[in-house]
């Protein structure tokens, strides 16, 4: 009997929920109308898009579904949020503030403004747990700052940021606050009212929805300059015929969370702690990265001393995991996130990112812990890995 590999890479992507696929199928077959068309087919598609928009809004606590603009994913949402809001605010200033551990999509958007539009950007450091201190954000602000972008949860070490405290600094100054929330919405952790943010980027495939669809939350009154023009779709902010099946899938995935139709985050956290405890006991010197408590429930970033993580994974065909962000795959450079929290280049190369999700089982955890520990011990005993 062939056993499927244990999937521990939920922060890269999540398996499509069968209920989400079922919701999408009609819009891939007989419900094929363009939602901009006035006839019965277009009206049916428009109603489906409206329902999905409402469901995504409900997931994050937005009061108005029109504050949700659908995009091709969180990367496009980051670009629209950062470039669009910065250009709209250009008469007031041209300074941006972000952190050293942001997703590459955020850093690339900031760099685009620097290279082509003459903006300046301050990248604020983090502590050893990967948290940016609100006081450091405040210290980085200038009279010309128009945007602050701080991710909600880190895609490598899972640390959650203190967005509500940062919002208390930016809001009185009229500075737009953006967050990349791609990693946190799958656990229902993004609450717009509680966090006080103006812009939030999301992606459906991080919450058991389809790939190729995301959204940007835009708080009412926040000015945005469109980046993809040519039509009036999505309030004129994102031209192009809407991807109705994917939008429906995003809405269905969001609804499963708000309707409590999926396991609670506490279950995933308990499994993560089980895996963490077993590996820390089995592998002497192993250490956990990220905040000990304020961290995504399914995240486990683990440094194994003296072992190349890529080599370890290469010897573990029965486990699907990663050494860090999927966006860094193929790069020989150490992770910027791991070096930012104080790890050496060698420690960064010795780090695994194991990420659990709602499909993870106790059997998966126990088997993975055994295989990882056994392989790590074998590697440590080899001459090339001995001190």
Secondary structure, DSSP 8 states (H G I E B T S, - for coil): -----EE-BTTT-----HHHHHHHHHHHTT----TT-SSHHHHHHHHHHHHHHHHHHHHHT-S-GGGEEEESSHHHHHHHHHHHHHHHTTTT--EEEEETT--HHHHHHHHHHHHHH--EEEEE---TTS---HHHHHHH--TTEEEEE--SB-TTT-BB--HHHHHHHHGGGT-EEEEE-TTTGGGT---HHHHT-SEEEEEGGGTT--SS-EEEEE-TT-----SB-SS-TGGGTB-S---HHHHHHHHHHHHHHHTT-S--HHHHHHHHHHHHHHHHHHSTT-EEES-SSSB-TTEEEEE-TT--HHHHHHT-TTEE-BSS-GGGTT--S--HHHHHTT--HHHHHTEEEEE--TT--HHHHHHHHHHHHHHHHHHHHSGGG--
